[in-house]
Amino acid sequence: MSITAWMELIASGLITGGIYALVALGLNLQYGLMRILNIAHGEFLMVGAYLTWMVQTQFGLSPLLMLPVSFGVLMLLGLVIHWLCFRRLNATSPTLDIFEARGLMVAFGLMFLIQNMVSAIWGGELRGYDFMTDPVAMGGAQFAGNKLLVFAMALVFSLGLMIVLRKTLLGKGVRALMQSQVGAQLVGINTRTLHPLMFGIGLGLSGLAGCLLSMAYTISPAMGEPYTVTALIVITLGGFGSMGGALAGGLMLGVIEALGMHFTNPSLKALLSYVVFIGVLLFRPRGLFAK
């Protein structure tokens, strides 16, 4: 293989990995902070993608304008869902383990509910639109402009979240809650405010990922579930609760999948991901980047 071909192959993996990381960060935020394993996370990504597609095709607006809208709509939806479902579960569950199990069942219900609602509203056909499809030459290689934009935006949003968590008072409160719920409450951190806020921000990140995905790929009501599974693999790679690990794990998994599909068979993409997943669970159960 030539250097140009290697560049295109690795860049393809990084582009996919950027989306993986953004989705995983939102899910990691919810689980690391509240122990909510939101299996429906990918379905909210799909809602963000469909909202962007609908606005672009019906009103001709740039999907870039939908980035803050998708984030805001999904964040508001997250606040409502937390208030309706998980707030009461947390109050009525006698132990954390029971809360996790009940929350998982609620998330399964949300997954099927959203899938069927989207299918009923927009149908089950593949959808898409053209946006920045002209190739861009870089170092002798050519890349689709929309995919480069998707990677850059996913990286910016992921790093932005990590900076907020590292440098702001809000972020310090979130990290304190991830380390010790009781200890954080003893020093005055208000979990009743932070829990719904972070759950909403997690869904807002999935809305951003869906908006970005719609710019470069076709979308369908079944697109969310594979991204949820991939996000779980990425979180396992990086370590539960580790935001930097989720970013690194997402990029790494994207490159591994791209190289594996090129040198083996594209149909083995899921198998490659699960081999990595099982290997990390067996030999590094805390994740590759966990401290």
Buried (B, 14 or more C-beta within 10 A) or exposed (E): EEEEEEBBBBBBBBBBBBBBBBBBBBBBBBBBBBBBBBBBBBBBBBBBBBBBBBBBEEEEEEBBBBBEBBBEBBBBBBBEBBEEBBBEBBEEBEEEEEBBBBBBEBBEEBBEEBBEEBBEEBEEEEBBBEBBEEEBEEEEBEBBBBBBBBBEBBBEBBBEBBEBBEEEEBBBBBBBBBEEBEEBEEEEBEBEEBBBBBBBBBBBBBBBBBBBBBBBBBBBBBBBBEBBBBBBBBBBBBBBBBBBBBBBBBBBBBBBBBBBBBEEEEEEBEEBBEEBBEEBEEEBEEBBBBE
